[in-house]
Amino acid sequence: MNAYAPILVLGGLAAGFAIFSVVTASIVGPKRYNRAKLEAYECGIEPTPTPAGGGRFPIKYYLTAMLFIVFDIEIVFLYPWAVTFDRLGMFGLVEMLLFVLTVFVAYAYVWRRGGLEWD
């Protein structure tokens, strides 16, 4: 338990700072609400009225999310692999090449569908 004390203290400090910041901002911060501040933020796109059952979103939203997930997962697996590269040997190299090939397929799909073009 003694080895985990610094981690618990750091977690407590982080949680305390987060709670303190939110509470202080809500008490001290300005309360000037207007129509623009109360609207939903949609990445700079003017919000448009949608039907009651929801509406259709452009494919760009999904492609951007997919691209983020692809690169996020790639980093999660590449970093530990790079740290233990010399111990994994040829097996690790082949497995990582297969993984990168799979990631490249997703990247090529997003590229082909126009997910990397910003209008």
C-alpha positions, 0 to 999 in steps of 0.5 A: 500500500505504501508504494501506491500512496503517491499515486493516490495523493496525485489522484486526490490532488487532481480531483480536488483541483478539477472540482475546485475549478468548476465550482469557482468558475460557476460562482465567480464567472460572468453570467451573461447568457445570450442566444448564441451561448445557449445554442449547441456548438457544432464545430463552426457550422451554423446549427440548422433545425432538424426533424423531431426524430433526428437528422442526417449528418454529413459523412465528414463527421464519421470520417473524422471520428474514424480517422481519430480512432485509427490513429489513437489505436495505432499509437496505443499499440505502437508505443509499447511495441517500440519499447519492447522491440528488441525482446519481441524479435521477428514475431513482433515485427511481423505482427506489427507489420500486419497491424500497420497494414490493417491501419493503412486500409482504414486510412486509405478508406478515409482518404478515398472518401474525402475525409482528409479534405477540409472545405 
